């Protein structure tokens, strides 16, 4: 019991000094351990997205065009082999996260040939148009616009655009 009283007398401030002006550091359980690093301050705590995620104005603004939108379909495409399909030897899944290409099929029923169509592909945008129809859409994933491929099917009057996905930018 005398040890506890001696310990409490050590922890009590001296008679001549007040509790607020002590020169000794205050020791608490929170002061043990390595010094805490300050958390990284966010630029704006109310921000929904980072400014780097917002596309440039030229990617957003399109001229006003009253032409109707053609019928189109979007598909995801994977590069698989027999081991993937029958044996499941790789870690690929049927989900879109393992796809390597975006495929757009755009139907232009009034077009007589591919020479009447215009196609413009950017990293996040696809514009396909004829004299009477216009498709201007954002892409769900960033694509390599330089290595894409487009084919015109005259029998179906369909433009098939295959675009490699930039997997390292997802």
C-alpha positions, 0 to 999 in steps of 0.5 A: 500500500505504501508503494501506491501512495508513493507512486500517487505522490510522484504523479501529483503536481508539486505544491509550488506549481499549478497543474497547467504550467508543468514543465514535464510532458504529460504521459498518457496511453495515447502518447506511447508508440510511434508518432502519428502521421497526419492524414492526407488532406483532401482538396475538397471533402464535399467533392464527388469525383477527382478533377482528373476524372472529369473529361475535357470540354471538347470531349463533352460538347457536341454540336447540336444535331437533330438527326435521329440516333440509329439502332445500335448494340454494344458487346464486350469481347474476350480473347479465350482459348480452349483451355479457358472454355473447357478446362478453366485453366486461367483466371478469366471470368465471364464478367466484363472486367476480363474483356479485352474489346468493346464491339459496337454494331450500328445499323444504317438502313439508308446507307448504300455503302461505307463511303457514305459513313463517317466514324470518329473514335476517341478514348472515351467517345464514339461518333458514327454518322450518315446523312440522315442518322447520327450516333454520338455516345460515351464509351463505358471504358477507355479504348485504344482508338488508334488500333480499333477496327471497323467493318461494313456489312452491306447485307445487314447495312451494319457498321461493326466497330471493334475497339481494344480496351485500355486495361491499364487505365481502368 
